Amino acid sequence: MQDYADVVVKPPILFAGALVLGCLLSWIVPLGPGLGSANGRALAVGGSLMLIGLALVVVSVREFRRAGTSVIPGEPSTVLLDGGPYRFTRNPIYIGLVILYFGLTIMLTSAWMLLLLIPVLIILQRGVVEREEAYLQAKFGEAYRKYQARVPRWL
């Protein structure tokens, strides 16, 4: 058996791809107020969301480093994390990436980026999270099942 989650795409690449595609579509086929036309309030809200999302990602990645296991899908997990933000959700990095992406969408005023969040979330759920969960169940067995029962997948 392979000792890693066989995800369809690494999540940062998924979000970056949606960001680039959203910007290209906003430029080629404008939809909504236009790319980069945010007012001061939108910049403040979007920037705040980006900082919150980034902070959640950084704190969550730090938990992986502290535990001495890889954060990269496609590499073996050696420890089951259940501390820090992992006490509240099984996927704090992905929640952080969604918040960061949403904040950037507000700052860039890109309706396309917002629309692309829907397929991104579907791919994230089906092609990443479900595959990671299957891997972690196979690797950690009952300990992971108890963690799943105690901590929600999202919030």
C-alpha positions as a Python dict, from the first residue, in 0.01 Angstrom:
ca = {
    (1, 'M'): (0, 0, 0),
    (2, 'Q'): (121, 350, -78),
    (3, 'D'): (199, 556, 229),
    (4, 'Y'): (45, 886, 122),
    (5, 'A'): (-290, 1038, 28),
    (6, 'D'): (-339, 1013, -348),
    (7, 'V'): (-495, 1357, -398),
    (8, 'V'): (-590, 1482, -746),
    (9, 'V'): (-418, 1819, -695),
    (10, 'K'): (-218, 1989, -424),
    (11, 'P'): (-450, 2249, -264),
    (12, 'P'): (-221, 2554, -308),
    (13, 'I'): (-203, 2474, -681),
    (14, 'L'): (-582, 2439, -694),
    (15, 'F'): (-635, 2782, -536),
    (16, 'A'): (-357, 2948, -738),
    (17, 'G'): (-501, 2803, -1059),
    (18, 'A'): (-846, 2940, -977),
    (19, 'L'): (-690, 3278, -896),
    (20, 'V'): (-507, 3295, -1229),
    (21, 'L'): (-805, 3167, -1428),
    (22, 'G'): (-1038, 3409, -1247),
    (23, 'C'): (-811, 3704, -1327),
    (24, 'L'): (-783, 3599, -1692),
    (25, 'L'): (-1159, 3557, -1726),
    (26, 'S'): (-1214, 3893, -1552),
    (27, 'W'): (-987, 4056, -1806),
    (28, 'I'): (-1114, 3871, -2117),
    (29, 'V'): (-1487, 3848, -2030),
    (30, 'P'): (-1558, 4118, -1769),
    (31, 'L'): (-1830, 4029, -1523),
    (32, 'G'): (-1935, 4257, -1240),
    (33, 'P'): (-1770, 4582, -1136),
    (34, 'G'): (-1435, 4506, -1301),
    (35, 'L'): (-1106, 4370, -1180),
    (36, 'G'): (-935, 4590, -923),
    (37, 'S'): (-1217, 4837, -865),
    (38, 'A'): (-1257, 4783, -491),
    (39, 'N'): (-1333, 5079, -269),
    (40, 'G'): (-1163, 5139, 65),
    (41, 'R'): (-1416, 4934, 261),
    (42, 'A'): (-1378, 4635, 28),
    (43, 'L'): (-1000, 4661, 50),
    (44, 'A'): (-1018, 4667, 431),
    (45, 'V'): (-1259, 4372, 454),
    (46, 'G'): (-1075, 4170, 189),
    (47, 'G'): (-737, 4247, 343),
    (48, 'S'): (-861, 4149, 689),
    (49, 'L'): (-997, 3819, 558),
    (50, 'M'): (-669, 3753, 380),
    (51, 'L'): (-474, 3810, 701),
    (52, 'I'): (-708, 3585, 901),
    (53, 'G'): (-680, 3310, 640),
    (54, 'L'): (-303, 3341, 619),
    (55, 'A'): (-270, 3334, 998),
    (56, 'L'): (-479, 3016, 1017),
    (57, 'V'): (-265, 2851, 749),
    (58, 'V'): (60, 2951, 922),
    (59, 'V'): (-54, 2832, 1267),
    (60, 'S'): (-177, 2504, 1118),
    (61, 'V'): (141, 2439, 921),
    (62, 'R'): (341, 2514, 1235),
    (63, 'E'): (154, 2229, 1408),
    (64, 'F'): (274, 1989, 1136),
    (65, 'R'): (632, 2111, 1173),
    (66, 'R'): (617, 2088, 1552),
    (67, 'A'): (492, 1728, 1526),
    (68, 'G'): (767, 1641, 1277),
    (69, 'T'): (537, 1524, 999),
    (70, 'S'): (492, 1645, 643),
    (71, 'V'): (218, 1891, 553),
    (72, 'I'): (246, 1803, 183),
    (73, 'P'): (-21, 1574, 38),
    (74, 'G'): (164, 1298, -144),
    (75, 'E'): (412, 1247, 140),
    (76, 'P'): (365, 1009, 434),
    (77, 'S'): (193, 1124, 754),
    (78, 'T'): (376, 1003, 1061),
    (79, 'V'): (157, 1159, 1331),
    (80, 'L'): (-213, 1224, 1373),
    (81, 'L'): (-254, 1590, 1468),
    (82, 'D'): (-526, 1681, 1717),
    (83, 'G'): (-388, 1993, 1887),
    (84, 'G'): (-394, 2364, 1805),
    (85, 'P'): (-653, 2444, 1538),
    (86, 'Y'): (-693, 2069, 1475),
    (87, 'R'): (-895, 2054, 1799),
    (88, 'F'): (-1174, 2249, 1625),
    (89, 'T'): (-1160, 2131, 1264),
    (90, 'R'): (-986, 1853, 1075),
    (91, 'N'): (-897, 2090, 789),
    (92, 'P'): (-781, 2427, 923),
    (93, 'I'): (-529, 2478, 640),
    (94, 'Y'): (-800, 2440, 378),
    (95, 'I'): (-1036, 2668, 571),
    (96, 'G'): (-753, 2923, 587),
    (97, 'L'): (-695, 2894, 211),
    (98, 'V'): (-1067, 2947, 143),
    (99, 'I'): (-1078, 3255, 368),
    (100, 'L'): (-761, 3394, 209),
    (101, 'Y'): (-895, 3332, -144),
    (102, 'F'): (-1231, 3489, -57),
    (103, 'G'): (-1056, 3797, 84),
    (104, 'L'): (-851, 3828, -233),
    (105, 'T'): (-1169, 3793, -439),
    (106, 'I'): (-1320, 4088, -252),
    (107, 'M'): (-1004, 4297, -293),
    (108, 'L'): (-981, 4223, -665),
    (109, 'T'): (-1359, 4258, -716),
    (110, 'S'): (-1356, 3950, -935),
    (111, 'A'): (-1695, 3788, -987),
    (112, 'W'): (-1518, 3516, -1186),
    (113, 'M'): (-1293, 3428, -894),
    (114, 'L'): (-1596, 3408, -670),
    (115, 'L'): (-1777, 3180, -917),
    (116, 'L'): (-1468, 2961, -950),
    (117, 'L'): (-1471, 2904, -575),
    (118, 'I'): (-1763, 2662, -628),
    (119, 'P'): (-1569, 2410, -842),
    (120, 'V'): (-1262, 2466, -625),
    (121, 'L'): (-1459, 2359, -316),
    (122, 'I'): (-1600, 2055, -497),
    (123, 'I'): (-1253, 1946, -612),
    (124, 'L'): (-1111, 2015, -265),
    (125, 'Q'): (-1381, 1803, -99),
    (126, 'R'): (-1389, 1511, -344),
    (127, 'G'): (-1037, 1508, -483),
    (128, 'V'): (-839, 1602, -172),
    (129, 'V'): (-1020, 1580, 163),
    (130, 'E'): (-1204, 1253, 99),
    (131, 'R'): (-883, 1091, -29),
    (132, 'E'): (-683, 1220, 267),
    (133, 'E'): (-946, 1087, 507),
    (134, 'A'): (-938, 743, 344),
    (135, 'Y'): (-558, 739, 374),
    (136, 'L'): (-563, 852, 738),
    (137, 'Q'): (-825, 590, 827),
    (138, 'A'): (-613, 319, 668),
    (139, 'K'): (-296, 448, 837),
    (140, 'F'): (-421, 536, 1186),
    (141, 'G'): (-732, 316, 1212),
    (142, 'E'): (-938, 352, 1527),
    (143, 'A'): (-746, 658, 1648),
    (144, 'Y'): (-849, 847, 1334),
    (145, 'R'): (-1210, 725, 1354),
    (146, 'K'): (-1230, 857, 1712),
    (147, 'Y'): (-1081, 1188, 1596),
    (148, 'Q'): (-1340, 1206, 1316),
    (149, 'A'): (-1619, 1146, 1567),
    (150, 'R'): (-1485, 1418, 1799),
    (151, 'V'): (-1379, 1691, 1553),
    (152, 'P'): (-1585, 1815, 1255),
    (153, 'R'): (-1444, 1803, 903),
    (154, 'W'): (-1501, 2175, 852),
    (155, 'L'): (-1659, 2370, 1142),
}
